[in-house]
Amino acid sequence: RYFVDETFFKEGAPVFLHIGGEGRNDGQGIERGQLAEHYAPRFNALLLSLEHRFYGESRPTKNLSVLNLKYLSSQQALADISAFIKHYKEIIDPRTKSSKWIVFGCSYAGSLAAWMRLKYPKQVIGAVSSSGPVQAELNFKQYLDVISKAIGPDCASNVRKATKQLYLLIKDKNQWTRIKNKLHLCENFDGNNPKDVSTLFLLLVENFEDIVQYNMNNRNIRKTPLAKISTKTICEMMANESLGTEFDRYAAVNELVLETNKKQCLQFTYENMTKLLREINYDRVVVVNSVLGDRRWFYQTCNEFGFFQSTDSQNQPFGHFFPIEYFLDICPEIFGKKFDAEFVKKNVKFTNDYYGGKKINVSNVIFVQGSADPWHVLGVTNYTFSTSKAILIDGASHCSDTHSDSINDTPQLRAARKEISDYISFILEYF
């Protein structure tokens, strides 16, 4: 499935292809944001947005069985983009035959943009790779290190105290009902079930991850209600003694997130999570949480990337309740014995060997990262190969450079967007 915007297009002008990632693509990537509001008008570009296979309405198979999921990979996605460009130029709109094509993407799609230029350089003359984690990483324990740094030492100290207080409550069977009520759990809490305990802590940590990763990046609040909550908001709550103990404050943050997402209670059991991940019907697949994603994205992490955001680092305040083993146990449980730890490790290594990881050798790509985005750790932040370059935006969050202008934008973010626009101009002029 693809979307088109010809508002600014003049024959002979470039085509800017927005690549969809691990979710439904409703064309929003070319309806608002820098592509639609600045880059297309400046260069009279035709805007296209292409949905990723297996996501949204782009369904190449009957269902999401493991047998069918073998056709879901980054390599297949790149081949789709290549075939789409060829078909669009030759059949759909021959006016674009003489156009120069540049690809854009953010997050996983940011990696795809860079890899598209790497693997299909004759079809795309350049790429803008925003917040792309081009380095596959089995145990992405650094993720929480960046979250800890972003919330600051005082907030981290309060989170650490809250985590310890909750752990002590869990050890006391008489407190389990209190835990259920305080955290608005959908089911009774059993502190003797280690997988439920791990999953509960993962969801409470996720509250912070979702807010910090996208902090103040001007996302569409109508589509992503959580965007209206900032890191400052939750850290002020964690410091608010009138809310009670640090655990009470942690619970208040959880309640705020539930209310914002219009959820009545927190579905925390491991059994429920894995049941949802086994769903093979396209229409019934749901995102179980932002750490694991849905069945499709979790398959890609088990099969290609890892990216498992564990608590194995000692430099974070969230405890150590979901180590790398927690994630590696889920892969074979959902997709079969073949997907054991050695299989995942081997495939993560293959991904980095195939694309180059952070040592990718590619021309005409601008890599854009934000220092407050945990994913920048796996991205290119310092690059001098050929005509490619990298920007690390101080204080910026995930995909910040792609969104619409805001009065809250920092001078660094504004400067980065200008640098990206000028880089596009450079690519179009000289290649």
N, C-alpha and C positions, 0 to 999 in steps of 0.2 A: 504494500500500500504506500502511496506517495501523495504529497501535497505540492501545489504550485502557487506561486505568487509572481505575476508578471507586471506588477504595478509600475516598476521603474525600468523595465527591460527595454533596451534598444538593440536591434540586431547588430551582432559583432561584439557586444559587451559580454562580460564574463558570466558564468553560471556558478552560483554559490550553493553547494549541496550540503545541507544539514543532515548529519547521520544520526538516526535514532539509536538509543541504547537499550538497556534491559527493562523495558516497560512499554506501555501503550504510547504510541505516537499519534497525537491528535492535531499535529501541524502547528502547535504553539511555538515551536522553535523558530518559525519564520513569520509568525503573526506579531510577536513583540520581542523586545530585547535588542541587542546591538545589531544583529544581522538585519532585522527589519527596519530599525529606526535610524541606523547610521551607515552601515557598510553597503547595503543595497542601494540607497539613494546616492551615495557618493560615487559608486562605480557603475550605476545603471544596470545592476546585476539582476538576472533571473534567479529567483529563490526556489529551491526544491528541498523537500524534506522526505527522507526515506525511512520507513519503519523497518526495524530489525526482524529477521525471520523468527518465527515462533512467538513473537510478542504482539499484543494488540490484535488486529484483524489479519495479520500476516501469518497464516496457518498452513504450512506445507504438508502437514500430516493429519490423520484422522484424530489422533490423541497424543498425549505426552508420555507414552510408554517409554521405557528405557531403550527399547529397540528403535523407536522413532527419534529419541533425543540424540542419537549418534549423528544426526544431521544438524545439530545445533552447536556451532562453534564460531570462534572469531574468524577462522579461515574461510568458513562457508559464508559468513557475513560479508567479508571482503570480496569474495567471488560474486556475491549478489550485487554489491555496489558496482563492480566492474561491468557485469551484464546489464545492469540498469542504465548506466551511462551510455553504453553502446546502443542499447535499444532506444533510449530517449533521443539520441542524436540522429539515428538513422530512420526511426519510424514515427515517434511521437511528435518531435519538433525539430525538423531538419535545419531550422534557423540557428540552432545551437552547435552545428557542426564546426563552425569557424570560431566558436567561443572557447575561451580558456576556462577550465574547470578548477575550482578550489573547494576542498572539503573542510567542513567544520564539525566539531563535536565536543561534548563536555563529559567528564567522568569516564566511564568505560568507552563511550563513544569518542571521547577525546583520544584515547589510545587507538581506536579504530581509524581515526583521521590520520594520525601519524603513520600507522601501519599501512594505510591505503597508499600514501605517498611512497612508502618504502617498497611495497610489493607491486604496485601498479603505477610507476612514475610516468609512463607514456600517456596515461589517461587523465591524471590530475597534476597540475603544475605546482601545487602547493597545498599546505594544510595549516589550519589553526587548531592546535590541540590544547584544549582547556581542561585543567585538573585531571589529566589522563594518567592513571597508574600503569605506566608501561612496563614496570618491573613486577612480574608475578612473584608472590611471596607466600610460602606455605603458612608460616606463623607470623601474622602481622601484629605482633605484640607492641610495636611502636605506635600503633594507632592511639592507644590510651595515654601514651606519653605526651602526645601533642594535645589531647583533650585536657590533660592535667595542667600543662603549661598555659593553655588558652584560658582556663578558668581562674588561674592565679593561685598563689600559695594559701591564702586565707580560705578561699572556697574549697580548695582541695583538702585542707585540714578538716573542714566541717564535713565533707563527704567521707573522709577516712573515719571520723568519729561515728557518723551515721551507719557506715558499713559494719563497724565493730559492734555497735549497739544492736543492730538487726541480727547479727550472728549470735550474740548472747541470748537474744530473745528466742531464736530458733532452737537453741540448745535446751530451752525450758518448755516442755510439752504444754504446760499450763498457759503459755503465751501464744499458742498457735491460733486460737480464735481471735485474739487481739490483732495478730499479724494480718489475718484474713480481713478483718473489718477495717483496719487502718489503711491497708493497701488496696482495698476494694477488689479483692480476689473473687473470681467467678466461682471457684470451688473451694472446698475445705483444704486447708494446708496441712501437709504431712512433712514435718521436718526430718523424718527418718528416710525420706525418699531423696537420695542425693541428686538425681537428675532433675527433679522438680526444684530443688534448692538452687541448682546451677542455673536453670532456666529463669527462675524468678530474679536472681541477681542480674542475669543478662538483660532482662527487660527493664529493670530499674536503671542500669547503666545506659541502656539505649535511650532513655529519656534525655540524658545529657549529651550523648553522641549526636542525636538528630538535631538538637538545638545548636550545639557548638559548631558542628560541621557546616551548617548553612547559615550561621549567624549573620544577620543584617545584610543578606545578599539580594534583597528586593525581589524574592520569588513571588509568584502569584498567590496571594493569601486565599483567594477563593478556592483554588485547586489544592493548596497546601496550607491549611489553617495554622499549622505549627510554626509557620514562617513569622507570625506576629510575636512569638516569644523569643527573647534574646538571651544570650549568655548572661548579660547583666541582670535580667529579671530573675533567673533561677539562682544565681549566686547571692542576690539580695535576699531571696527567700531562705537560702541556707544560712544566712547570717542573722535572720530575724528571730530573736529570742522569744518574742511574744507567741510564736507558733509552737513553742515547746522545745523538747530535746532535738538534737541534730537528726535523730531518726524521724521524729515528728515532722521536721522540715523536709526531709527526704521524701516522706510520705505525701506532704503537701505539694511538692513538685510533681509527683506521680499523679496526684489528683488533678492538678492543673492540666497535665498532658492528656489525661483521660477525658476531661471535660472539653478541651479544645478539639480533640479528635472525635467528640460525640460518642464516646464509648461508656457503657454503664459499669463495666467491670474489667479487670485485667485477667485475660485467659493465660495462665502461666504454666500449665502442666506440660511436661515433656511429651506425654502421650498424645495430647491434643495437637501439639506442634508437629510431631512426626506424622500424625494422621493427615494433617493438611498438606504436608510435603509429599505424601503418597498420591495425592489427587491427580489423576491423569486427564480429566475432562477440562478442556480449555475454558469453558464457561464457569467452572467452579473453582478454578485455581485462584488462590489469594496470597498476598504477601503475608507471611507468618510474623515477620518482624523485619526491621530494616537491616539487621545484621546478617540474617540468612537470606532474605529476599523471599521469592516464591520458588516453586519447584524448578522452574526453568533456570533462574539465575543460580540457585544452589547447585544445580547440575553443572553449570559452567565453572563454578568455583571448585567443585570436586574434580572436574575433568580437565581444567586448564590453568586456573589462576591461584587457587588457595585463597588468599585474602582473609583468612580466618582471624578475626579480631579478638584474640585471646587476652586473658589477664596474667600472662606469664611474665610481664615486665615488673621489676621491683620499683619502678619510678612512677607509679600511679596509685591513686587512693581508693580504688574500687574493689579491693580485695583480690582473691585469687580463686574464684569459684567456677570459672569456665576456662580451664587451660586448653591447650591445643588438642589434647586427647578428646575433649568433649565434642569438638567439631569432627574430628577424624572418625569417631565412632558413628556419627550420624550418616556419613556418606555411604558406607556399605549397608546400613540399616534401611536406607531409602532406595538405593540404586542396585544393590546386590553385592555379594562377597567380593567380586572383582574390584570394587572401588575401595580397597583397603588402603592403609596408610602408605605403603610402598608404591601403590599405583598412583596415588595423588601426588606424592613427592616426585615420581618419575615424570609425570605430565607437567608439573610446574616447571621442572628443569627443561623439558622440551620447549615449553612456551618461551622461556627466556633465550634458549639457544636459537629458536626459530626467528624471533623478532629482534633479539639483541638486548632486551631489558633496558636499563638506563644507559647502556653503552651503544644504543642504537645508532647506526651510521646512516643518516638520511639527510637529504638536502631540502631546502625550501619549506621547512616546517618551523613555526613559532610555537614553542612550548610555554604555556602560561600556568602558573601555580600560585596559590595563596599560602602564606606562611602559617595561617591559623587553620588551614584545612589539613586534617590528618593524612589525607591521601597524597599530599605533596612529598611525603617521605619516599613514596614509590614512583615519583615522577621525575622528569628532567628539570632541574632548577639551575644548572650551570652548563652551558653548551656552546661550543665554538666550531662544530663540524661543518665544513663547507659553508653554505649560505643559510643554515639554520641558526636559530638563536633561542634563548630562554629568558623568561621574565619571572621573577619571584616577587609577588606583590605583598609588601609588608602588611600584616594584619588582615589580609583578605581571606574569605572563606571559600567553600567549594563552588566552583563555576561562577564566582562573582563577576568576572569580566564579561560574561555572556548576557547578563540581565540588563533591563532598562536603567537609564540614568535615574539617580535619586539624590535628593538634597542631603542625604546621609553619606553619600560616597566620599571616601577619603581622597586627598590629593594624589596619593599613590595609585589608587584605582583609576582615577580619571586619566592620569598620565599613562598608565598601562594600556588603557583602551585606545588612546591616541597612537601609542607605539604600535599596537596591533593593526590599526587602520593604515598607518604609514607603511607597515611591513607588507600588507596586502598590496598597496600601491607599488612598492618595490618589486614584488613578485610579478605583478601584471605588466610592469614596464620592461623588465629585463628577461623574462622567460616566456 
